């Protein structure tokens, strides 16, 4: 859970009302390690009002082992926005509240919050980077006053089991949506490949997984088996533009080696090379879900690009 939270610190969020309510340094309370804080809560009219930390709040002690969900914005001491969790992830970030809190850490500060609270925290950058991020303070942050300001809005307090179930449900939904998008893109890419074959009067075979291959030269013997190491010469282009993005010629004409069927290459390669025998030459036409999908690859392979590879299976063992 900790890794999940800190992996999301590269996002962005806005607490405009709280930011407008910032007061002079004398109005901030201070924790022993130097963390300054102001707590806020909405009143009946929907406006944020300062909230004192009451002894009955029992921060951390009563909430250890649970998960607090929080939106956060990170700023320099000079008020430049660094990160915001809402722009990259519309859901609040889960923060596990451990039984043993580290003084001066971000978790210690967030442990002051109750669901519905908002807060402004000001950390000595040296302390919070050592206690929470476990790395040196970036030079730009040190030059900006050696302060890290965090605006936080706490939403829910849930058990670890509840949060785990939520994360699993979200992951399952993401997988479902990904499969649906890939299926739709596959249909579109197949139409593109068939149009290409018709235009070029070419005949292709299709693997069970969906990769098309045109045999140019038939080799000898049986094709390689899953787990065998194959050596392949290749030239890759984007089907729509003919733009070359990589080739063996760019690497001293040395065949690329990989273990077949182990996911060391894109799925279209695993499928297509498995159809060839030694010394075969072929053209692979690979739908984007079997290549680099919606992410693309670098500057040369755009999102959802159908790829064309001229390949030669040199040998395998």
N, C-alpha and C positions, 0 to 999 in steps of 0.2 A: 504493500500500500504506500509506503514511504517513497519508493522509486516511482510509482505511478504519479504521485503528487509532484515531486521535484522535476520529473520529465515534462510537466505541463507549465513550468515557470517561464517558458518562452512565449506565452500568450499575452493578450491585452484586455483591460477592463476599465469602466468609468464609474466613479462615485462622486459625481459633480456636487451633489448637495452636501456631502460630508466635507469635500475639499473646500467648499465655500465657507464651511463652519470652522475652518482651522483658526486657532487662536495663538497668541504669543507663547513663547516657550515656557513662561511662568505658569501657564494653565495646564501644562502636561504633568502627569504623575510619572514616577520613575521606579523601575524595578532595581533590585540590588546590583545587577550586572550592567546597568546603565541604559537599558531600553526605556525610552519615553513613550507614554501612551495617553490617548484620550478615547474614552468610550462614548458611544452615542446610541440612542434608541428613538424610534419614531413616537411622537405623541399622538393624541387622538385626531389631530388635524393633518397628520401625515408628514410633519416636519421633524427633522432630526434635532434632538435635544441632548446635551451632555448627560452622561449617566455615571454616577460614582460606583466604584467597585466595592460592593458590600461584603462584609465578612461571611454572610450566609451564602454567597456565591460559591464558596469553596472551589476555586478554580483548580482544575486538574484532579484533585483528590477524588472527587465524586464522579469524574468522567473518564478516568484512565481506562484504556482498553476499548473505548468507543471511537467513533469516527465523526469528525465535524466537517460539514461541507461548507466551502468558503469561495467567494469570488475575491480576487485580489488584483491590485495594481501596484507595480514597483516603480519607484522614482529615485532619482539622485537627490542629494541634498539641495540642489539648485532647481528642483522641481521638473526636471526633464523625465518624461515617461520612458521607462526601460522595457517593461513587460506587463502584459495584461491578460488574465486567464480567460476572459469571456470571449474575446475575438477569435481565438483558436478553438475554444470548446464552450458551447453554449450552456453546459451544465456546470454547477459549482464543483470545485476540485475537492476530492476527499483528503482529509488530513487526519492521520491516525494519532490519537493522543496516548503516548506511552505512559507506563506506570512511573518510570524514572525520567523526569524532565531535565534537560541540560540548561543550566543557567545561561542566559544571554542568547538563547537560540530563538528561531522563528516559532518553533512549536510552543515554547514557553509563553510567548506573547499571545499566540492564537488561543492558548488554553485559558486566557482571561475572558474569552467571548462566550456568550450564551446565544442560542439561536435567536435571530432577530436583531442582534447587536451589530453595529458597525464600529469601526475604529480607525484611528491613525496611529501608526507605530513609527518611531524614529530610532534606528539602531546605529550604534557605532559600527561602521562597516567592518573594521578589523575583527570585532567580536562575532558578529552574525555570520561572516564568511568562514571563520574558524569553527564555530559551533554547529552551523547548519549545512553550509555548502562544502565545507572541508577543502577549501582551496584559498589561495591568496586573493586579496582584494584586487580587482582589475584596476590598472593605472588610471583610467578615465574617471572611475568612481572616487578614487583617492583625490584626484585633482578637483573633483566637484564638492569637496568638503568632507570626504571620508564618512559620509552618512548614507544610509539606505532607508528610504521612507516607504512604508507599505500601507496602502489603504485596503481595508478588509471589510467584507460583509458576510456575516455568518448566517447560514440558512437552516440547516438541520443537524441534529445529533442522533446518530443511528448506531446500532451495534455492528460489530465487525461482520457478523453473519449476514445481516441485512445488506451491508454494502457489498459483500462478496456476491450475494445473489443478484444485486442490481448490476454489478459489473458483468456477470456472466450473461444476464439477459441482454444487456447492451451489446456485448460481443456477438451473441447469437443473432441479434437483429442486424448488426453490421455485416456479418457473414451472409445472411439471407439477402440483404440488399445488394451486396457485392456480386452474389451469384446471379441475381436477376439482371443487373446491369451488364454483367459479362455475357449472359445469354443473348440479350438484345444486341450487344455489340458483335457477337459472333455471327448472328444472322446478317447483319449489315456487312461484315467483313467477307463472309462467304459469297455474298452477291458481288462484291468487288473482285474477288478472286475469279469467280466464274466469268465475269465480264472480261477480265484480263485474259483468261484462257481462250475465250471465244475470239477476241480481237487478234490474238497471236496464233490462232489455229493450233493450239497445243492440247495434248491429252494428259491429264494428271490422275494419279491415284490418291486416295485419301486414307489416312490412318484412322483407327477407331477413335482416337482422341480429337481429330479434326484438322490435322496438318496435311496439306496437299504436297505431293512430290511428283516431279517430272523426271523420269529416268533418262539420262543423256548417254550413259555408257554403263553396260552391265558388267560387273566384275565376276569374280569366281568364288566358289565355296558358299558357306552358310553365312547369314548375317550375324552380327555380334549379339551376345546375350547381356541381359541386365547384370551389372557388376563387373563387366569386362572394361578394360581401358582402351579407348579408341583414339586414333590420331586422324585429324581432319584438316584439310586445306579448305579455305572458304573465302568468299567475298560477299559482303552483306550490303544491301541497298534498301531504301524505302520504296515500296512498290509504287506509290502514287507519284513520286517525283523522279525516281531513278537515282537519287542522290546516294553515293557510297558513304557509309559511316564507319566501316572497318573491313579489313581484309588481312589474309596471311602475308600478302606482299608488304604490308606496312610493318610486319614483324619479322623481316628477314626470310620470308617465304617458309617459315618453320611451322609445321602442323601444330594445331592446338590439341592438347591431350586432356581427356576428362573421363571419369568413370560413368558409363552409360546407366541411365535410369536412377541416378542418385540425386537429381535436382541440382547438379553443379552447373548446369546451363539452363536456358529457357526451355519450357516444356516442349515447344515446337521442335527444338533440336533433339531432345531425347526421343521424341516420337519418330522424327524423320530419319535420323541416322540409324535407328534400329531396323529400318526397312532395307538398308543397303548391305551389300556384301563387299569384300575386299576389292579395292581399286574401282569401285563404282563411282560414277559421277552423276549428280542430280541437281535439280533446282528445287528448293524448298519454298513453298508459299505459306507463310505462317500468319494466321489471324492474330490480331493484337491481344486477345485474352490468353493466348499461348506464347506471347512474347513479353512486351513490357507494359501492356495495358494502358490504363488512363494516366499513369505516371510518366510514361515515356522514358527516355534514357539520355541524359545529357542534352546538348544543344542540337544534336544531329537526328535524334529519333523522337518525333513529336508524340503527343498522347494519342492512343488508339491507332497507332500506325501498323498497317499490314506490312510485313517484311518479306523480302525476297533474298534467298541465299543460294549462291552457286557453291556446291560442296563436292569434295572428293574424299571418300573414306580411304585413307592411305593404308592403314592396317589396324589391327586390334589384337589384344592378347588377354 
